[in-house]
Amino acid sequence: MGIAERREREKQQRQQDIIDAAERIFFSKGIQQATMDDVATEAELSKGTLYLYFKSKDELYLAITLRGIQIMTELFQKAVQKPATGLEKAFAIGTAFFTFAQKYPNYFDALSHFELDELQFDDGCILATECSDVGQGALNILIGALKQGIEDGSIRNDIDPVRMAAIMWGMSSGIIQLTALKGKHLEQEHGFNMEGIVEESFQVFRCALERKAENE
């Protein structure tokens, strides 16, 4: 291995070490309370060195967000491998999305910050572009499932797959945020629980998507 290759590998490793340190700080303190000084201390680097790799706290948070989106995309890819019909693939993706939110709540929060444009970064930010591209790739898996369902007859042929995918994504995100913020209240006051709400949301999606038999 040449000197240039070794230096590039060391640079990439240091970048990952910084992101690891930032995760520990942001996930324990929250993005609003955490500072770049905190991250530099955790990473055992000077603040100046930290800024050589990331221009701001929000840009560093984007790197964490990208990790989360990549994990979510992998879950989606695995989810669609076994189901035969497009309809069942769509529901498998939905299950994977809720699993992602439950198993990786900090990454889900980071994704939510990004989708709500709560992060500040320069135009042309490479990390922001990567997050958008990888996120669109995840959405495309759902769009592909809906298209397959239309073709195999398991999903109504009068829906727009892109529009429906956006609706399903938005509704699912909203349900997850609702249960996270109001879950205890809903359970105490109305007897709701996360699993029950998710199951009912799937029933709503099934009614909206499923193609009925001609004689029904």
PERAJO-V589516 format. One line per field, one symbol per residue. ss: DSSP state (2 for helix, 1 for strand, 0 for the rest). psi: psi as a letter, one per 30 degrees, with the letter a starting at -180 (. if undefined). A space follows every 10 residues. Layout:
BEGIN
ss=???
psi=???
END
This chain:
BEGIN
ss=0022222222 2222222222 2222222220 0000022222 2220002222 2220002222 2222222222 2222222220 0000022222 2222222222 2220222222 2222200000 0000022222 2222222222 2222222222 2200100000 2222222222 2222222222 2222222222 0002222222 2222222221 000000
psi=kleeeeeeee eeeeeeeeee eeeeeefefk eefllfeeee eefhlleeee ffekfleeee eeeeeeeeee eeeeeeeeeg eekeleeeee eeeeeeeeee eeeieeeeee eeeefghfkk llkgkeeeee eeeeeeeeef eeeeeeeeee efgfkkgglj eeeeeeeeee eeeeeeeeee egeeeeeeef glleeeeeee eeeeeeefek klleg.
END
